[in-house]
Amino acid sequence: MNLNDEIFYGLLLAVGCFLLSMVLTPFYTHFAYKYKFWKKQKKTTVDGKSLPVMTKLHAHKFKHVFPTMAGLIGVVSVTAITWIFNLDRGQTWLPLVGFLGGALVGVIDDVINIFGSGRGAAGLRGPVKFFLISVVGLALGWFFSSRLGWTDILVPFVGDFSIGAFWTTIIFAFAVVATSNAVNISDGLDGLSGGLAMMSYGAFGVIALFQGHMLLFGFCLTVVGWLLSYIWFNVPPARFMMGDTGSFALGAGLGVVSMMTNSFLLLPVIGLPFVVEAGSSLLQLASKKFLHRKIFISAPLHHHLEAKGWGEAKIVMRFWIIAGVCAIMGIFIAATGGAI
């Protein structure tokens, strides 16, 4: 197939996933309201401290019922389109399984949050989520290195380095775990994580396209198709929340795609907003623990900006713009640094 055919094929997958997601959304909404998939407001940090600032900022969202776990729409849509039209052991099996593995961890967390009571209503404890997503990352990393035979890592402008199966598995797992948590942390404002992920998947899709990985390119555009549908319904005021089901699926899938394109070191560039969001939370925790004071009014960064008086739409759209610039920069480095 020539390049035009490959682009057209990827666009068809994106449109197909977009339309399927649009059709499935009313069904999800019906069941979400029928079975009360209400999101419980988070009022404590991972270290058990209260969150008075964020609780106050988002109190208006929880005055009425607000469904979560809408990531199920994307899980079903992306899986269906990929399984029927774009499944391949060498290119799309691994990112799809990573997507589903992340989604499974997220579903468990969301179900506990929706139907749990008392202290357990907050969902899975942080260490448990970390363990589960680590198992997913290590299992996929083992398959990537041992079964697909990928043991090299590209350093842009320098070249490929063979690091062996063990370290490839470790780096693969790190990419999955770090990106899953970063996307999850960024999922705090209407449309924020969806738009950021759409830019990142689009950038890696372009890299995959010019590497000749047509089916991997198609997978990335399939995810973009779902995210376009999600953002349609999730621009302020949002109809529902993605939940951990969607954010962990997106993060795990993105980590896998970065490894499949041999662009792991471009992940912090293309996904810079995710790095900043996760980094701001880490800095806040470290500062509170060791310095006994806060760096930010509230973490992650988007909540700090909210507390400073920025409107939600302004934060989201400016983050989208930054994500678009980072995506372009990542593609440029890939093109000039040897990834393409």
SULMOZI-V848174 format. One record per backbone hydrogen bond with DSSP energy under -0.5 kcal/mol. NH is the residue of the N-H (numbers start at 0). CO is the residue of the C=O. Records with the same first field share a line. If there is no record, write none. Layout:
NH = CO  CO
This chain:
5 = 1
6 = 2
7 = 3
8 = 4
9 = 5
10 = 6
11 = 7
12 = 8
13 = 9
14 = 10
15 = 11
16 = 12
17 = 13
18 = 14
19 = 15
20 = 16
21 = 17
22 = 18
23 = 19
24 = 20
25 = 21
26 = 22
27 = 23
28 = 24
29 = 25
30 = 26
31 = 27
32 = 28
33 = 29
34 = 30
36 = 31
37 = 35
38 = 65
44 = 48
47 = 44
50 = 42
54 = 50
55 = 51
56 = 52
57 = 53
58 = 55
60 = 57
61 = 57  58
62 = 59
67 = 36
69 = 240
70 = 241
71 = 68
72 = 69
73 = 69
74 = 70
75 = 71
76 = 72
77 = 73
78 = 74
79 = 75
80 = 76
81 = 77
82 = 78
83 = 79
84 = 80
85 = 81
91 = 87
92 = 87
95 = 91
96 = 92
97 = 93
98 = 94
99 = 95
100 = 96
101 = 97
102 = 98
103 = 99
104 = 100
105 = 101
106 = 102
107 = 103
108 = 104
109 = 105
110 = 106
111 = 107
112 = 108
113 = 109
114 = 110
115 = 111
119 = 116
120 = 117
121 = 118
122 = 119
127 = 124
128 = 124
129 = 125
130 = 126
131 = 127
132 = 128
133 = 129
134 = 130
135 = 131
136 = 132
137 = 133
138 = 134
139 = 135
140 = 136
141 = 137
142 = 138
143 = 139
144 = 140
145 = 141
146 = 141  142
147 = 142
149 = 143
150 = 148
152 = 160
154 = 158
155 = 153
156 = 336
157 = 154
158 = 154
160 = 152
162 = 150  160
163 = 150
166 = 162
167 = 163
168 = 164
169 = 165
170 = 166
171 = 167
172 = 168
173 = 169
174 = 170
175 = 171
176 = 172
177 = 173
178 = 174
179 = 175
180 = 176
181 = 177
182 = 178
183 = 179
184 = 180
185 = 181
186 = 182  183
187 = 185
188 = 185
191 = 188
194 = 190
195 = 191
196 = 192
197 = 193
198 = 194
199 = 195
200 = 196
201 = 197
202 = 198
203 = 199
204 = 200
205 = 201
206 = 202
207 = 203
208 = 204
209 = 205
210 = 206
211 = 208
212 = 207
213 = 211
216 = 212
217 = 213
218 = 214
219 = 215
220 = 216
221 = 217
222 = 218
223 = 219
224 = 220
225 = 221
226 = 222
227 = 223
228 = 224
229 = 225
230 = 226
231 = 227
232 = 228
233 = 229
234 = 230
238 = 232
240 = 66
244 = 105
245 = 241  242
246 = 242
247 = 243
248 = 244
249 = 245
250 = 246
251 = 247
252 = 248
253 = 249
254 = 250
255 = 251
256 = 252
257 = 253
258 = 254
259 = 255
260 = 256
261 = 258
262 = 257
265 = 262
266 = 262  263
268 = 265
269 = 265
270 = 266
271 = 268
273 = 270
274 = 270
275 = 271
276 = 272
277 = 273
278 = 274
279 = 275
280 = 276
281 = 277
282 = 278
283 = 279
284 = 280
285 = 281
286 = 282
287 = 283
288 = 284
289 = 285
290 = 285  286
291 = 286
292 = 286
302 = 299
303 = 299
304 = 300
305 = 301
306 = 302
307 = 303
308 = 305
309 = 304
314 = 310
315 = 311
316 = 312
317 = 313
318 = 314
319 = 315
320 = 316
321 = 317
322 = 318
323 = 319
324 = 320
325 = 321
326 = 322
327 = 323
328 = 324
329 = 325
330 = 326
331 = 327
332 = 328
333 = 329
334 = 330
335 = 331
336 = 332
337 = 333
338 = 333
339 = 333
